[in-house]
Amino acid sequence: MNFKDELLQSIQTMIEKSVANCKKDHTYQSVIKKVTPRGYVVLDESGNERTVPCCIPGLELKAMQRVWLKEPAGKLAELHICGVADNEIKKF
């Protein structure tokens, strides 16, 4: 292996490690399946039901309402409702 190939391989390895360790907020739409005393039952991005809180004070949500969910820094345990989505589906 020559010097250029070794250098490129090293850079590629560093990039792959950096990307693997990258944690960022992820926001996506979902729907409230039901309301419980513990919180709102929603579907996460993989289709699993999760009971989550709403971070908007004084907002009452109801079943079948579309909402925005935020997963901070890839921590699924901290998933919460961060907004209300339009009920209208937009086509691009």
MIFI-112456 format. One line per field, with one value per residue (C-alpha): residue in one letter; residue number from 0; x, y, z. Coordinates in nm, 3 decimals, decimal comma, always signed. Each point is the difference from the previous one (the first is absolute). Example, Ala and Ser with C-alpha at 12.3 -4.5 7.8 and 13.67 -1.06 7.14 Angstrom:
// MIFI-112456
rest	c(A	S)
nr	c(0	1)
xx	c(+1,230	+0,137)
yy	c(-0,450	+0,344)
zz	c(+0,780	-0,066)
This chain:
// MIFI-112456
rest	c(M	N	F	K	D	E	L	L	Q	S	I	Q	T	M	I	E	K	S	V	A	N	C	K	K	D	H	T	Y	Q	S	V	I	K	K	V	T	P	R	G	Y	V	V	L	D	E	S	G	N	E	R	T	V	P	C	C	I	P	G	L	E	L	K	A	M	Q	R	V	W	L	K	E	P	A	G	K	L	A	E	L	H	I	C	G	V	A	D	N	E	I	K	K	F)
nr	c(0	1	2	3	4	5	6	7	8	9	10	11	12	13	14	15	16	17	18	19	20	21	22	23	24	25	26	27	28	29	30	31	32	33	34	35	36	37	38	39	40	41	42	43	44	45	46	47	48	49	50	51	52	53	54	55	56	57	58	59	60	61	62	63	64	65	66	67	68	69	70	71	72	73	74	75	76	77	78	79	80	81	82	83	84	85	86	87	88	89	90	91)
xx	c(+0,000	+0,145	-0,002	-0,306	-0,213	+0,103	-0,085	-0,341	-0,072	+0,087	-0,225	-0,285	+0,036	-0,007	-0,312	-0,181	+0,077	-0,116	-0,327	-0,067	+0,039	-0,210	-0,316	-0,252	-0,362	-0,246	-0,350	-0,277	-0,379	-0,219	-0,358	-0,144	-0,160	-0,152	+0,027	+0,084	+0,067	+0,371	+0,018	-0,075	+0,036	+0,167	+0,182	+0,374	+0,189	+0,032	-0,375	+0,017	-0,245	+0,156	-0,158	+0,150	-0,054	-0,082	+0,248	-0,250	-0,155	-0,381	-0,057	-0,263	+0,033	-0,245	+0,010	+0,063	+0,166	+0,321	+0,300	+0,373	+0,225	+0,355	+0,264	+0,283	+0,353	-0,123	-0,138	-0,326	-0,075	-0,028	-0,245	-0,267	-0,265	+0,141	-0,272	-0,332	+0,008	-0,245	-0,282	+0,036	+0,241	+0,213	+0,114	+0,314)
yy	c(+0,000	+0,337	+0,317	+0,156	-0,311	-0,023	+0,366	-0,036	-0,316	+0,181	+0,294	-0,237	-0,183	+0,328	+0,115	-0,330	+0,015	+0,362	-0,074	-0,305	+0,212	+0,289	+0,055	+0,261	+0,089	-0,177	+0,142	-0,179	-0,015	-0,253	-0,043	-0,028	-0,341	+0,066	+0,223	-0,156	+0,146	-0,075	+0,192	-0,037	-0,332	+0,063	-0,202	+0,048	-0,003	-0,378	-0,048	-0,089	+0,151	+0,236	+0,201	+0,349	+0,340	+0,325	+0,283	+0,274	+0,137	+0,015	-0,180	-0,273	-0,254	-0,270	-0,338	-0,008	+0,343	+0,033	+0,124	+0,059	-0,222	+0,087	-0,256	+0,203	-0,116	-0,348	-0,067	-0,186	+0,009	+0,382	-0,004	+0,271	+0,195	+0,334	+0,132	-0,050	-0,092	+0,120	-0,244	+0,064	-0,228	+0,202	-0,149	+0,127)
zz	c(+0,000	-0,089	+0,211	-0,169	+0,050	+0,367	+0,056	-0,166	+0,201	+0,325	-0,086	-0,092	+0,333	+0,196	-0,186	+0,062	+0,374	+0,022	-0,180	+0,220	+0,314	-0,129	+0,205	-0,111	+0,063	-0,225	-0,055	-0,188	-0,026	+0,174	+0,118	+0,350	+0,036	+0,343	+0,305	+0,338	+0,348	-0,058	-0,331	-0,368	-0,180	-0,338	-0,263	-0,014	-0,329	-0,001	+0,061	+0,370	+0,247	+0,254	+0,281	-0,011	+0,162	-0,178	+0,059	-0,093	+0,322	+0,021	-0,330	+0,002	-0,277	-0,106	-0,170	-0,376	+0,007	-0,202	+0,196	-0,033	+0,210	+0,099	+0,089	+0,157	-0,083	-0,094	+0,351	-0,060	+0,376	-0,025	-0,293	+0,040	-0,190	-0,109	-0,231	-0,173	-0,370	-0,262	-0,058	-0,369	-0,185	-0,239	-0,329	-0,165)
